[in-house]
């Protein structure tokens, strides 16, 4: 992923905060010899620690075919992309130039996490990490806790494996017209507000926030 200076995260807090609220991504795992990579969509919980970049908690069904690949090569990549929009060419045209000559583009936030995967099969540890993941999505505790040998979920624990992904490197990109002149950024923000389609207001909020921070 190419990251220009104007697209880079302002600091670690920016991508950590974004990742705490964007919890669905694609896990890329190197394929076994002669196979293409595996790509697994999944929900996850990001936790700030242990380690300098934190960890990812997720779980997948035991029959999932990617387990052999994870165990053979535990260096994996989790890619998370959201708050994306398409910006028509006329929106980004410099003042005084024909609007039809300007290039359409995309704006988006993306965080890529390089991780070392630890596969958890111990029932007690698996239950504890699974409960932590569920608590992220259901903080009201509306679902019973999983515990080995106990109803209602104890017997189901054997059907899943938990991924404890130790994050070793982070690449974060917030591409929101940070290289454009002020008047062009104003126009883009106005057009996003007018269109107000899927992702538009979130993208606009990022653009205005980052402009203020800079």
C-alpha positions in Angstrom: 0.0 0.0 0.0 1.5 3.3 -1.1 1.3 6.0 1.6 2.1 9.5 0.7 3.2 11.9 3.5 -0.1 13.7 3.4 -2.1 10.4 3.7 -0.1 9.0 6.6 -1.7 8.7 10.1 -1.2 11.8 12.2 0.0 9.6 15.0 -0.6 6.1 16.5 -3.7 7.4 18.3 -5.4 8.1 15.0 -5.2 4.5 13.7 -5.8 3.0 17.1 -9.0 5.0 17.6 -10.2 4.2 14.1 -9.5 0.5 14.5 -11.4 0.4 17.8 -14.5 1.4 15.8 -13.9 -0.6 12.6 -13.8 -4.3 13.5 -14.4 -6.2 10.3 -11.5 -7.0 7.9 -9.9 -9.6 5.8 -7.1 -11.9 7.1 -4.6 -12.7 4.4 -2.5 -15.9 5.0 0.3 -17.2 2.8 -0.8 -20.3 0.9 1.0 -23.6 1.1 3.4 -24.4 -1.8 1.6 -24.3 -5.1 -1.5 -22.6 -3.6 -2.7 -19.0 -3.7 -3.0 -17.0 -0.5 -6.0 -17.5 1.7 -8.2 -14.5 2.4 -10.7 -14.8 5.2 -13.3 -12.1 6.0 -13.9 -11.9 9.8 -15.0 -9.8 12.7 -12.3 -9.1 15.3 -11.5 -7.2 18.5 -8.5 -5.0 18.6 -6.8 -4.6 22.0 -4.2 -2.0 22.8 -1.6 -4.3 24.3 0.3 -6.4 25.1 3.3 -5.3 23.0 3.8 -2.0 21.3 1.1 -2.4 18.7 -1.5 -4.5 20.6 -3.3 -7.6 19.5 -6.2 -8.9 17.5 -8.7 -11.5 18.8 -10.8 -13.5 16.4 -12.3 -17.0 16.0 -13.0 -19.2 13.1 -14.7 -22.6 12.6 -12.4 -25.6 13.1 -13.2 -27.0 9.6 -11.9 -23.8 8.0 -9.3 -24.9 5.4 -6.9 -22.0 6.2 -5.6 -23.5 9.5 -2.9 -25.6 7.8 -1.6 -22.5 6.1 -1.6 -20.5 9.3 0.3 -23.2 11.2 2.8 -23.5 8.3 3.4 -19.7 8.1 2.1 -17.8 11.1 3.1 -14.4 9.7 -0.3 -13.0 8.5 -1.8 -9.7 7.4 -5.1 -8.2 8.5 -6.5 -5.6 6.2 -9.2 -3.2 7.3 -10.8 -0.6 4.8 -13.7 1.6 5.4 -15.1 5.2 5.2 -14.5 5.0 1.4 -16.1 7.2 -1.3 -15.7 7.9 -5.0 -15.0 11.5 -5.8 -15.9 12.6 -9.4 -13.3 14.5 -11.4 -15.0 17.9 -11.3 -14.8 17.9 -7.5 -11.0 18.0 -7.5 -10.3 20.3 -10.4 -7.9 23.2 -9.5 -9.4 26.6 -9.7 -9.3 28.0 -13.2 -8.9 24.6 -15.0 -11.6 22.8 -17.0 -13.5 20.5 -14.7 -13.5 17.8 -17.3 -9.7 17.6 -17.2 -9.5 16.6 -13.5 -9.0 13.0 -12.4 -11.6 11.1 -10.5 -10.3 9.4 -7.4 -11.1 7.5 -4.2 -10.9 8.6 -0.6 -10.7 6.0 2.1 -9.1 4.9 5.4 -7.1 1.7 5.5 -5.1 0.0 8.3 -2.9 -3.0 7.5 -1.6 -5.1 10.5 1.2 -7.5 10.1 0.8 -10.1 12.8 2.2 -13.3 14.3 -0.6 -15.7 14.6 -1.1 -17.8 17.8 -3.7 -20.5 17.4 -5.5 -21.2 20.7 -7.0 -24.6 21.3 -6.9 -24.9 25.1 -10.6 -24.8 26.2 -10.2 -22.5 29.1 -8.0 -20.0 27.3 -10.2 -20.2 24.2 -13.3 -19.4 26.2 -11.6 -16.4 27.9 -10.5 -14.9 24.6 -13.8 -15.6 22.9 -15.7 -13.9 25.7 -13.4 -10.9 25.4 -14.2 -10.7 21.7 -18.0 -11.0 22.2 -17.9 -8.4 24.9 -16.6 -5.9 22.3 -19.6 -6.4 20.2 -22.1 -6.9 23.0 -21.0 -4.8 26.0 -24.4 -5.1 27.6 -23.7 -8.8 28.2 -26.8 -10.0 26.4 -25.2 -13.4 25.6 -24.1 -16.0 28.2 -20.4 -16.5 28.8 -18.7 -19.5 27.3 -17.1 -21.9 29.8 -15.6 -25.3 29.2 -18.1 -28.1 30.1 -20.9 -25.7 31.0 -24.1 -24.9 29.1 -25.0 -23.3 26.9 -21.8 -22.9 24.9 -19.3 -25.3 26.5 -19.9 -28.1 24.1 -19.6 -25.8 21.1 -16.0 -24.7 22.0 -14.5 -27.7 20.3 -16.0 -26.5 17.0 -13.9 -23.3 16.9 -10.3 -22.2 17.2 -9.3 -18.8 18.5 -6.7 -16.5 16.8 -4.6 -14.4 19.1 -2.8 -12.2 16.5 0.3 -10.3 17.9 0.6 -7.1 15.9 4.2 -6.5 14.9 3.9 -3.8 12.3 1.2 -1.2 11.3 0.6 0.6 8.1 -2.1 3.2 8.2 -3.5 5.5 5.5 -6.1 8.2 5.6 -6.5 9.4 2.0 -8.7 12.5 2.2 -7.4 15.1 -0.2 -4.7 16.2 2.2 -2.5 17.3 -0.8 -5.2 19.6 -2.3 -5.3 23.4 -2.0 -7.7 24.8 0.6 -10.3 25.9 -2.0 -10.4 22.4 -3.5 -10.7 20.8 -0.1 -13.6 23.1 0.7 -15.3 22.1 -2.5 -14.9 18.4 -1.9 -16.3 18.8 1.6 -19.3 20.7 0.3 -20.0 18.0 -2.4 -19.7 15.2 0.1 -22.2 16.9 2.3 -24.6 17.5 -0.6 -24.4 14.0 -1.9 -24.6 12.4 1.6 -24.5 8.9 0.2 -23.0 5.8 1.9 -19.7 6.8 3.4 -19.8 10.4 2.4 -20.3 12.0 5.8 -17.7 9.8 7.4 -15.2 10.7 4.7 -16.1 14.4 5.1 -15.5 14.1 8.9 -12.1 12.6 8.3 -11.2 15.3 5.9 -12.2 18.2 8.1 -10.7 16.6 11.2 -7.3 16.0 9.6 -7.2 19.5 8.1 -7.8 21.0 11.5 -5.1 18.7 13.1 -2.6 19.8 10.5 
